[in-house]
């Protein structure tokens, strides 16, 4: 599915070629059958800021640190860049030119297979091993965690740890937060050969986004938002996508979506909550507003919110008419969601039609840990996934959770032993499937829901 010339290679992209800066470029390539790492060095950076706080803690070490690596030089294949190239996306475009841009947006989406089941961007949570686990269980595309565009351009350690991908990790959206068009473009150019969309985070509602002036807080500065989209659309070879939240007023949201489309956005993901509606478990996403946005623009639209199991997937596609759905929190607890598996809370009342799927979250965690051994990531990400996947198990045996929290330095041996200990204590919470449900759910099987 990927477009690389090496088999099953995991790429840690320190910095890809950019005409905007004289920068040190380093690409680490790792294959599952060897412990080989490859480093490519071009020119030295003129200046580099210090890494953000926390990057030197034990949980921020890569889970492969300390292993011996062989190094050899390997040039990236510049011919492997995606073929999409956007034209100037202003309203001054002639009608044929604007139509051509919209047609290319759809042609690109079609070439990717029109994925419907998509892993949402999650800070520290939608990293490569987790994306690969979700892909095994039905996910058809995925977003990276949100990357900070300025830190990404300035800090080599941040780039090494926070963005990794591999040949099978496609289609892939790489998401950045930003408030400076030039810095955003510099960051985007370094990843564009390795992704299918560069995505702008316009939806993060957290306080850190307010302090940093990015995410959903750019809704207060629409000229800046427009300039960010235009800068990428005019200069990248891959299309730009945007992920947004709703304005309290529906017409404002529609106008916002149309502005993004006119600026050059080729795909729009809509979170069906406002900036102030942060608690997804208490506040339902507004699918009717997502439908209104879908009906108001001509580019592909994705829906985010209330996707807890496959019944929600079918309902959302039918009610909104969108091209696909994103899931976040529910996937963290159940990475097999898109394959039709569901946690016990979503079978209450339908026990007669559901069955033990002979798969549980501990099984999924073991698979995830094996992927982390193959595709190393910082321990803090692994720790977070252990808590998410085994949260209900820890409620039954809280002393096991306490032992995990007491570990300042994690090891794979400890984590595999933790799973064994839970099983020895008799803990098992199965995942369920509806009777007659086939675990693998393809995009074709969902076509009827979106017709």
ZIDA-V848030 format. One record per residue. N is the residue number from 1. RES is the residue in three letters. SS is DSSP state (a for helix, b for strand, c for the rest). PHI is phi in whole degrees, 0 to 359 (* if undefined). Layout:
n->N res->RES ss->SS phi->PHI
n->N res->RES ss->SS phi->PHI
//
This chain:
n->1 res->UNK ss->c phi->*
n->2 res->UNK ss->c phi->280
n->3 res->UNK ss->c phi->236
n->4 res->UNK ss->c phi->261
n->5 res->UNK ss->c phi->265
n->6 res->UNK ss->c phi->234
n->7 res->UNK ss->c phi->276
n->8 res->UNK ss->c phi->51
n->9 res->UNK ss->b phi->267
n->10 res->UNK ss->b phi->262
n->11 res->UNK ss->b phi->253
n->12 res->UNK ss->b phi->260
n->13 res->UNK ss->b phi->267
n->14 res->UNK ss->c phi->287
n->15 res->UNK ss->c phi->193
n->16 res->UNK ss->c phi->268
n->17 res->UNK ss->c phi->302
n->18 res->UNK ss->c phi->218
n->19 res->UNK ss->c phi->288
n->20 res->UNK ss->c phi->277
n->21 res->UNK ss->c phi->211
n->22 res->UNK ss->c phi->265
n->23 res->UNK ss->c phi->223
n->24 res->UNK ss->c phi->284
n->25 res->UNK ss->c phi->250
n->26 res->UNK ss->c phi->220
n->27 res->UNK ss->b phi->235
n->28 res->UNK ss->b phi->259
n->29 res->UNK ss->b phi->248
n->30 res->UNK ss->b phi->229
n->31 res->UNK ss->b phi->251
n->32 res->UNK ss->c phi->294
n->33 res->UNK ss->c phi->260
n->34 res->UNK ss->c phi->210
n->35 res->UNK ss->c phi->254
n->36 res->UNK ss->b phi->279
n->37 res->UNK ss->b phi->236
n->38 res->UNK ss->b phi->240
n->39 res->UNK ss->c phi->238
n->40 res->UNK ss->c phi->242
n->41 res->UNK ss->c phi->243
n->42 res->UNK ss->c phi->250
n->43 res->UNK ss->c phi->241
n->44 res->UNK ss->c phi->276
n->45 res->UNK ss->c phi->282
n->46 res->UNK ss->c phi->288
n->47 res->UNK ss->c phi->205
n->48 res->UNK ss->c phi->215
n->49 res->UNK ss->c phi->280
n->50 res->UNK ss->c phi->290
n->51 res->UNK ss->c phi->296
n->52 res->UNK ss->c phi->297
n->53 res->UNK ss->c phi->304
n->54 res->UNK ss->c phi->102
n->55 res->UNK ss->c phi->288
n->56 res->UNK ss->c phi->256
n->57 res->UNK ss->c phi->286
n->58 res->UNK ss->a phi->302
n->59 res->UNK ss->a phi->288
n->60 res->UNK ss->a phi->263
n->61 res->UNK ss->c phi->288
n->62 res->UNK ss->b phi->296
n->63 res->UNK ss->c phi->290
n->64 res->UNK ss->c phi->256
n->65 res->UNK ss->c phi->304
n->66 res->UNK ss->c phi->99
n->67 res->UNK ss->c phi->279
n->68 res->UNK ss->c phi->284
n->69 res->UNK ss->c phi->229
n->70 res->UNK ss->b phi->267
n->71 res->UNK ss->b phi->235
n->72 res->UNK ss->b phi->211
n->73 res->UNK ss->c phi->271
n->74 res->UNK ss->c phi->211
n->75 res->UNK ss->c phi->277
n->76 res->UNK ss->c phi->290
n->77 res->UNK ss->c phi->276
n->78 res->UNK ss->a phi->291
n->79 res->UNK ss->a phi->279
n->80 res->UNK ss->a phi->268
n->81 res->UNK ss->c phi->291
n->82 res->UNK ss->c phi->301
n->83 res->UNK ss->c phi->270
n->84 res->UNK ss->c phi->292
n->85 res->UNK ss->c phi->220
n->86 res->UNK ss->c phi->272
n->87 res->UNK ss->c phi->273
n->88 res->UNK ss->c phi->301
n->89 res->UNK ss->c phi->256
n->90 res->UNK ss->c phi->271
n->91 res->UNK ss->c phi->293
n->92 res->UNK ss->c phi->283
n->93 res->UNK ss->c phi->300
n->94 res->UNK ss->c phi->294
n->95 res->UNK ss->a phi->303
n->96 res->UNK ss->a phi->300
n->97 res->UNK ss->a phi->294
n->98 res->UNK ss->a phi->297
n->99 res->UNK ss->a phi->298
n->100 res->UNK ss->a phi->297
n->101 res->UNK ss->a phi->295
n->102 res->UNK ss->a phi->295
n->103 res->UNK ss->a phi->298
n->104 res->UNK ss->a phi->291
n->105 res->UNK ss->a phi->300
n->106 res->UNK ss->a phi->287
n->107 res->UNK ss->a phi->297
n->108 res->UNK ss->a phi->295
n->109 res->UNK ss->a phi->299
n->110 res->UNK ss->a phi->292
n->111 res->UNK ss->a phi->299
n->112 res->UNK ss->c phi->282
n->113 res->UNK ss->c phi->93
n->114 res->UNK ss->c phi->49
n->115 res->UNK ss->c phi->299
n->116 res->UNK ss->c phi->250
n->117 res->UNK ss->b phi->248
n->118 res->UNK ss->b phi->228
n->119 res->UNK ss->b phi->281
n->120 res->UNK ss->c phi->287
n->121 res->UNK ss->c phi->289
n->122 res->UNK ss->c phi->219
n->123 res->UNK ss->c phi->302
n->124 res->UNK ss->c phi->65
n->125 res->UNK ss->c phi->234
n->126 res->UNK ss->c phi->259
n->127 res->UNK ss->c phi->283
n->128 res->UNK ss->a phi->307
n->129 res->UNK ss->a phi->301
n->130 res->UNK ss->a phi->291
n->131 res->UNK ss->a phi->300
n->132 res->UNK ss->a phi->293
n->133 res->UNK ss->a phi->296
n->134 res->UNK ss->a phi->296
n->135 res->UNK ss->a phi->297
n->136 res->UNK ss->a phi->300
n->137 res->UNK ss->c phi->253
n->138 res->UNK ss->c phi->103
n->139 res->UNK ss->c phi->295
n->140 res->UNK ss->c phi->253
n->141 res->UNK ss->b phi->198
n->142 res->UNK ss->b phi->203
n->143 res->UNK ss->b phi->258
n->144 res->UNK ss->c phi->288
n->145 res->UNK ss->c phi->299
n->146 res->UNK ss->c phi->298
n->147 res->UNK ss->b phi->252
n->148 res->UNK ss->b phi->278
n->149 res->UNK ss->a phi->298
n->150 res->UNK ss->a phi->291
n->151 res->UNK ss->a phi->296
n->152 res->UNK ss->a phi->297
n->153 res->UNK ss->a phi->283
n->154 res->UNK ss->a phi->261
n->155 res->UNK ss->c phi->239
n->156 res->UNK ss->a phi->296
n->157 res->UNK ss->a phi->297
n->158 res->UNK ss->a phi->299
n->159 res->UNK ss->a phi->297
n->160 res->UNK ss->a phi->299
n->161 res->UNK ss->a phi->272
n->162 res->UNK ss->a phi->265
n->163 res->UNK ss->c phi->230
n->164 res->UNK ss->b phi->229
n->165 res->UNK ss->b phi->209
n->166 res->UNK ss->b phi->209
n->167 res->UNK ss->c phi->302
n->168 res->UNK ss->c phi->276
n->169 res->UNK ss->c phi->272
n->170 res->UNK ss->c phi->220
n->171 res->UNK ss->c phi->293
n->172 res->UNK ss->b phi->224
n->173 res->UNK ss->b phi->260
n->174 res->UNK ss->b phi->257
n->175 res->UNK ss->b phi->256
n->176 res->UNK ss->b phi->239
n->177 res->UNK ss->b phi->260
n->178 res->UNK ss->c phi->195
n->179 res->UNK ss->c phi->219
n->180 res->UNK ss->c phi->228
n->181 res->UNK ss->a phi->301
n->182 res->UNK ss->a phi->291
n->183 res->UNK ss->a phi->295
n->184 res->UNK ss->a phi->300
n->185 res->UNK ss->a phi->296
n->186 res->UNK ss->a phi->299
n->187 res->UNK ss->a phi->294
n->188 res->UNK ss->a phi->295
n->189 res->UNK ss->a phi->296
n->190 res->UNK ss->a phi->282
n->191 res->UNK ss->a phi->249
n->192 res->UNK ss->a phi->300
n->193 res->UNK ss->a phi->290
n->194 res->UNK ss->a phi->243
n->195 res->UNK ss->c phi->214
n->196 res->UNK ss->c phi->251
n->197 res->UNK ss->b phi->215
n->198 res->UNK ss->b phi->260
n->199 res->UNK ss->b phi->253
n->200 res->UNK ss->b phi->257
n->201 res->UNK ss->b phi->282
n->202 res->UNK ss->b phi->243
n->203 res->UNK ss->c phi->233
n->204 res->UNK ss->c phi->294
n->205 res->UNK ss->c phi->259
n->206 res->UNK ss->c phi->282
n->207 res->UNK ss->a phi->299
n->208 res->UNK ss->a phi->297
n->209 res->UNK ss->a phi->289
n->210 res->UNK ss->a phi->297
n->211 res->UNK ss->a phi->296
n->212 res->UNK ss->a phi->272
n->213 res->UNK ss->c phi->58
n->214 res->UNK ss->c phi->212
n->215 res->UNK ss->a phi->64
n->216 res->UNK ss->a phi->294
n->217 res->UNK ss->a phi->281
n->218 res->UNK ss->a phi->284
n->219 res->UNK ss->a phi->298
n->220 res->UNK ss->a phi->274
n->221 res->UNK ss->c phi->220
n->222 res->UNK ss->a phi->295
n->223 res->UNK ss->a phi->301
n->224 res->UNK ss->a phi->293
n->225 res->UNK ss->a phi->303
n->226 res->UNK ss->a phi->299
n->227 res->UNK ss->a phi->292
n->228 res->UNK ss->a phi->297
n->229 res->UNK ss->a phi->294
n->230 res->UNK ss->a phi->298
n->231 res->UNK ss->a phi->301
n->232 res->UNK ss->a phi->288
n->233 res->UNK ss->a phi->298
n->234 res->UNK ss->a phi->282
n->235 res->UNK ss->a phi->236
n->236 res->UNK ss->c phi->263
n->237 res->UNK ss->c phi->267
n->238 res->UNK ss->c phi->256
n->239 res->UNK ss->b phi->287
n->240 res->UNK ss->b phi->260
n->241 res->UNK ss->b phi->240
n->242 res->UNK ss->b phi->225
n->243 res->UNK ss->b phi->241
n->244 res->UNK ss->b phi->233
n->245 res->UNK ss->b phi->246
n->246 res->UNK ss->b phi->278
n->247 res->UNK ss->c phi->282
n->248 res->UNK ss->c phi->301
n->249 res->UNK ss->c phi->262
n->250 res->UNK ss->a phi->299
n->251 res->UNK ss->a phi->295
n->252 res->UNK ss->a phi->297
n->253 res->UNK ss->a phi->295
n->254 res->UNK ss->a phi->298
n->255 res->UNK ss->a phi->298
n->256 res->UNK ss->a phi->299
n->257 res->UNK ss->a phi->298
n->258 res->UNK ss->a phi->294
n->259 res->UNK ss->a phi->299
n->260 res->UNK ss->a phi->297
n->261 res->UNK ss->a phi->299
n->262 res->UNK ss->a phi->295
n->263 res->UNK ss->a phi->284
n->264 res->UNK ss->c phi->124
n->265 res->UNK ss->b phi->295
n->266 res->UNK ss->b phi->257
n->267 res->UNK ss->b phi->203
n->268 res->UNK ss->b phi->235
n->269 res->UNK ss->b phi->256
n->270 res->UNK ss->b phi->244
n->271 res->UNK ss->b phi->276
n->272 res->UNK ss->b phi->280
n->273 res->UNK ss->b phi->223
n->274 res->UNK ss->b phi->277
n->275 res->UNK ss->c phi->299
n->276 res->UNK ss->c phi->274
n->277 res->UNK ss->c phi->266
n->278 res->UNK ss->c phi->271
n->279 res->UNK ss->c phi->271
n->280 res->UNK ss->c phi->292
n->281 res->UNK ss->c phi->277
n->282 res->UNK ss->c phi->261
n->283 res->UNK ss->c phi->243
n->284 res->UNK ss->c phi->288
n->285 res->UNK ss->c phi->292
n->286 res->UNK ss->c phi->267
n->287 res->UNK ss->a phi->292
n->288 res->UNK ss->a phi->295
n->289 res->UNK ss->a phi->290
n->290 res->UNK ss->a phi->298
n->291 res->UNK ss->a phi->299
n->292 res->UNK ss->a phi->297
n->293 res->UNK ss->a phi->294
n->294 res->UNK ss->a phi->304
n->295 res->UNK ss->a phi->286
n->296 res->UNK ss->a phi->257
n->297 res->UNK ss->c phi->238
n->298 res->UNK ss->c phi->250
n->299 res->UNK ss->c phi->268
n->300 res->UNK ss->b phi->301
n->301 res->UNK ss->b phi->231
n->302 res->UNK ss->b phi->245
n->303 res->UNK ss->b phi->251
n->304 res->UNK ss->b phi->230
n->305 res->UNK ss->c phi->128
n->306 res->UNK ss->c phi->71
n->307 res->UNK ss->c phi->260
n->308 res->UNK ss->c phi->251
n->309 res->UNK ss->c phi->196
n->310 res->UNK ss->a phi->292
n->311 res->UNK ss->a phi->299
n->312 res->UNK ss->a phi->296
n->313 res->UNK ss->a phi->302
n->314 res->UNK ss->a phi->297
n->315 res->UNK ss->a phi->294
n->316 res->UNK ss->a phi->294
n->317 res->UNK ss->a phi->300
n->318 res->UNK ss->a phi->290
n->319 res->UNK ss->a phi->280
n->320 res->UNK ss->a phi->254
n->321 res->UNK ss->c phi->74
n->322 res->UNK ss->c phi->287
n->323 res->UNK ss->c phi->279
n->324 res->UNK ss->b phi->192
n->325 res->UNK ss->b phi->233
n->326 res->UNK ss->b phi->249
n->327 res->UNK ss->b phi->232
n->328 res->UNK ss->c phi->234
n->329 res->UNK ss->a phi->304
n->330 res->UNK ss->a phi->296
n->331 res->UNK ss->a phi->291
n->332 res->UNK ss->a phi->298
n->333 res->UNK ss->a phi->281
n->334 res->UNK ss->c phi->218
n->335 res->UNK ss->c phi->297
n->336 res->UNK ss->c phi->265
n->337 res->UNK ss->a phi->307
n->338 res->UNK ss->a phi->288
n->339 res->UNK ss->a phi->263
n->340 res->UNK ss->c phi->94
n->341 res->UNK ss->c phi->275
n->342 res->UNK ss->b phi->220
n->343 res->UNK ss->c phi->282
n->344 res->UNK ss->a phi->301
n->345 res->UNK ss->a phi->297
n->346 res->UNK ss->a phi->260
n->347 res->UNK ss->c phi->244
n->348 res->UNK ss->c phi->299
n->349 res->UNK ss->c phi->93
n->350 res->UNK ss->c phi->231
n->351 res->UNK ss->a phi->301
n->352 res->UNK ss->a phi->295
n->353 res->UNK ss->a phi->257
n->354 res->UNK ss->b phi->241
n->355 res->UNK ss->b phi->222
n->356 res->UNK ss->b phi->299
n->357 res->UNK ss->b phi->277
n->358 res->UNK ss->b phi->59
n->359 res->UNK ss->b phi->215
n->360 res->UNK ss->b phi->223
n->361 res->UNK ss->a phi->291
n->362 res->UNK ss->a phi->293
n->363 res->UNK ss->a phi->301
n->364 res->UNK ss->a phi->294
n->365 res->UNK ss->a phi->296
n->366 res->UNK ss->a phi->298
n->367 res->UNK ss->a phi->299
n->368 res->UNK ss->a phi->297
n->369 res->UNK ss->a phi->298
n->370 res->UNK ss->a phi->296
n->371 res->UNK ss->a phi->293
n->372 res->UNK ss->a phi->293
n->373 res->UNK ss->a phi->294
n->374 res->UNK ss->a phi->280
n->375 res->UNK ss->c phi->236
n->376 res->UNK ss->c phi->300
n->377 res->UNK ss->c phi->222
n->378 res->UNK ss->b phi->299
n->379 res->UNK ss->a phi->298
n->380 res->UNK ss->a phi->298
n->381 res->UNK ss->a phi->292
n->382 res->UNK ss->a phi->296
n->383 res->UNK ss->a phi->302
n->384 res->UNK ss->a phi->298
n->385 res->UNK ss->a phi->291
n->386 res->UNK ss->a phi->300
n->387 res->UNK ss->a phi->295
n->388 res->UNK ss->a phi->292
n->389 res->UNK ss->a phi->287
n->390 res->UNK ss->c phi->251
n->391 res->UNK ss->a phi->305
n->392 res->UNK ss->a phi->291
n->393 res->UNK ss->a phi->294
n->394 res->UNK ss->a phi->293
n->395 res->UNK ss->a phi->294
n->396 res->UNK ss->a phi->280
n->397 res->UNK ss->c phi->233
n->398 res->UNK ss->a phi->297
n->399 res->UNK ss->a phi->293
n->400 res->UNK ss->a phi->291
n->401 res->UNK ss->a phi->298
n->402 res->UNK ss->a phi->298
n->403 res->UNK ss->a phi->295
n->404 res->UNK ss->a phi->297
n->405 res->UNK ss->a phi->295
n->406 res->UNK ss->c phi->283
n->407 res->UNK ss->c phi->277
n->408 res->UNK ss->c phi->284
n->409 res->UNK ss->c phi->237
n->410 res->UNK ss->c phi->271
n->411 res->UNK ss->c phi->223
n->412 res->UNK ss->a phi->295
n->413 res->UNK ss->a phi->301
n->414 res->UNK ss->a phi->297
n->415 res->UNK ss->a phi->289
n->416 res->UNK ss->a phi->297
n->417 res->UNK ss->a phi->294
n->418 res->UNK ss->a phi->298
n->419 res->UNK ss->a phi->297
n->420 res->UNK ss->a phi->299
n->421 res->UNK ss->a phi->296
n->422 res->UNK ss->a phi->300
n->423 res->UNK ss->a phi->293
n->424 res->UNK ss->a phi->295
n->425 res->UNK ss->c phi->278
n->426 res->UNK ss->c phi->85
n->427 res->UNK ss->c phi->275
n->428 res->UNK ss->c phi->203
n->429 res->UNK ss->c phi->241
n->430 res->UNK ss->b phi->288
n->431 res->UNK ss->b phi->272
n->432 res->UNK ss->b phi->236
n->433 res->UNK ss->b phi->227
n->434 res->UNK ss->b phi->290
n->435 res->UNK ss->c phi->305
n->436 res->UNK ss->c phi->83
n->437 res->UNK ss->c phi->281
n->438 res->UNK ss->c phi->271
n->439 res->UNK ss->c phi->299
n->440 res->UNK ss->c phi->276
n->441 res->UNK ss->c phi->245
n->442 res->UNK ss->c phi->263
n->443 res->UNK ss->c phi->299
n->444 res->UNK ss->a phi->299
n->445 res->UNK ss->a phi->290
n->446 res->UNK ss->a phi->262
n->447 res->UNK ss->a phi->302
n->448 res->UNK ss->a phi->298
n->449 res->UNK ss->a phi->288
n->450 res->UNK ss->a phi->244
n->451 res->UNK ss->c phi->269
//
